[in-house]
Amino acid sequence: MRLLKVATCNLNQWAMDFDCNVKHIKESIEEAKRAGAVIRLGPELEITGYGCEDHFLELDTVNHAWECLKDILLGHWTDGILCSFGMPVIKDSERYNCQVLCYNRKIIMIRPKMWLANDGNYRELRWFTAWKLKDKLVDFQLPRDISEALSQTSVPFGYGYIQFLDTAVAAEVCEELFTPIPPHAELALNGVEVFMNASGSHHQLRKLDVRLRAFIGATHTRGGVYMYSNHQGCDGGRLYYDGCSCVVVNGDLVAQGSQFSLKDVEVVVAHVDLDAVASLRGSISSFQEQASYKTKVPSVAASYSLCQSFNLKISLSSPLEINYHCAEEEIAFGPGCWLWDYLRRSGASGFLLPLSGGADSSSVAAIVGCMCQLIVKEIANGDEQVKADAIRIGHYAEGEFPTDSREFARRIFYTVFMGSENSSEATRTRAKVLADEVGSWHLDVSIDGIVSALLSLFQTLTGKRPRYKVDGGSNIENLGLQNIQARIRMVLAFMLASLLPWVHSKPGFYLVLGSSNVDEGLRGYLTKYDCSSADINPIGSISKQDLRAFLRWAATHLRYSSLADIEAAPPTAELEPIRSNYSQLDEVDMGMTYEELSVYGRLRKIYRCGAVSMFKNLCYQWGAKLSPSEVAEKVKHFFKYYSINRHKMTVLTPSYHAESYSPEDNRFDLRQFLYNSRWPYQFGKIDKLVKELNGDSVGVRRESSGMGVVAAGSGNPNVGL
């Protein structure tokens, strides 16, 4: 038997904070060595942090990475353990995303990434060049100060593997695993038994299974030990890297780290038998045949042994059942951990949330409550870093620390119900009850006086006073009156966030939390610069349907029972007067249901459908209940209001990324924000198709404005105001 102990890790790195990152790297190596591991794998670009973005274009970033690597190599950290470190490297005039493989205070080889992630949230081709030379390794001249410090002049650079005396080890970097012809296939045929995948993979609802299936598939038919390391946490942007570092052997998961955690360092260790890899490969005839005429991959010889022989004192890692979180748990834990990282790293003293008593803001309150529960639990488990951060942010006296989540929430979480004459007593009560369950410091404020003052000012300036539609006003007046209320709430929220800590003799400021969901962003069903405008938004990329499921789950599992009533209530903005014969409802205002919005969003983004393709797809999906004419009206209605309101996405509050159809304009969903909202060519094509499908010589009526259920300017902020 050839027994090998390997360690991979989740690291909570912070882009450009080199001291923090090196500290975590060293802690992970120490823990791996204590466990007896001889291989330690860290995440992609772990020295700099993955999310440096355009900082990668700065020479300082590359130079600092080399300085940090030198600091690690001059110490005892790599003695007796193969370590793979992620960092940017400049060779000649090109910048590469590299894994630097080190052993016994020396660099053995540098492996540049060959296939770069360049879709969705990833823009690696903006900062790095893909390595294209596959048939040989080249010499890389080390920077002079590194060369002098390590007594090394040059090292092998390129695609290849390390041949130890008793096994072969190779790197496969993140995206490369998911390519049509991944490197591990060729490397396995060349005798590589251990694959090290350093990754920077972010959380997305229901995505983990895709990732784990790839690891399992990589070794199921080829054999091998597949190590995976990932970042975990918020490293300075919208993404939450969701860890789940693991080890897979011959298609079986034998070690798995957490997906969501407040820990800065989590090391996952596995003890494996490499003879099991050799045995599996020897039993697969097709593998043997393909290996006999393989393309030779270059290698670097390392005259060290990594394995141990048969020893009954050593227990091997057994296959495990994969641990998955349900979507509701993902919504609770992912944004909760992201909020904690943002809070402790921002210098803020807490959060302030405009709590309306509706589903969205209540979801945010529940997520903050979940965060507080996680913090108290982690402190009880002995995490000194979480304890120190909580004491600092909560301003505890010496010797005191959080032991109760509600007590901690009262120190760091303000909620405020900003009611008006249009608010119902039901939502006011729901907000108060939920705030009490979570433990926040809750305020109840009326904004009627401010609204009245602004309207009086407007009347003085113009001689006119707008009225609601139910009181005989026009659509323009109705929309304007709603927007006044919405924007006052934003201004008041930021004022309270900046001054309430001073009122309570606390230092610092509070971060304002937003609470618009992904469907409202897609449809533009929000006022520009209302309470959707905040410092950060933990639910901005989560659908209404998923949020309602989360509320039902949280009512039981987080013990916030009032969420059940909140979820059962029909969604309403409460920006128009309530009458015996009229009550404002979101789905009526929008002219579409939240369920329909999710369908539109997925077709538009995930399946890359324009208006015509969406119409064709929905004719199949909805053909049993809707005629082609009705489908056409719905598609046109969506595209009209999507395009009218697209400009709102340019100022969308930075939101936790969780959904694959997010309309977030900053980096994920890059499109124009000025459209011809009549879509004359596309809608004309749809009309022609409807005519052909219906056999109707007249066709369908094409409207140049007011398409669908709601006329332009009606209801809650449907147009670009």
ABEGO torsion letter per residue (X at the ends): XBBBBBBBBBBBBBBGBAAAAAAAAAAAAAAAAAAGBABBBBBBGAAAEAAAEAAAABAAAAAAAAAAAAAAAABAAABGBBBBBBBBBBBEABBBBBBBBBBGGBBABBBBBABBBABEABAAAAABBBBABAABBBBBBBBAAAAAAAGBABBBBEBEBBBBAABBBBBBBEAAAABABBAAAAAAAAGBABBBBBBBBBBBBGAAAAAAAAAAAAAAAAEEBBBBBBBBEBAGBABBBAEGBBBBBGGBBABBBBABBABABBBBBBBBBAAAAAAAAAABAAAAAAAAABBBBBBBBBBBBABBBBBAABBBBBBBBBBBBBAAAAAAAAAAAAAAAAAAAAGBAEBBBBBAGBAAAAAAAAAAAAAAAAAAAAAAAGBAAAAAAAAAAAGBBBGBBBABAAAAAAAABBBBBBBBAABBAAAAAAAAAAAAAAGBBBBBBBAAAAAAAAAAAAAAAAGBBBBBAAAGBBAAAAAAAAAAAAAAAAAAAAAAAAAAAAAAGBBEBBBBBBABBAAAAAAGBBBBGBAABBABBAAAABBAAAAAAAAAAAAAAAGBAAAAAAAABBBBAGABBBBAABBBBAAAAAGBBAAAAAAAAAAAAAAGBBAAAAAAAAAAAAAAABBAAAAAAAAAAAAAAAAAAAAAAAABBBBBBABAABABAAAABBBBABBBAAGAAAAAAAAAAAAAAAGBAAEBBBBABGBEABBBGBEBGABBX
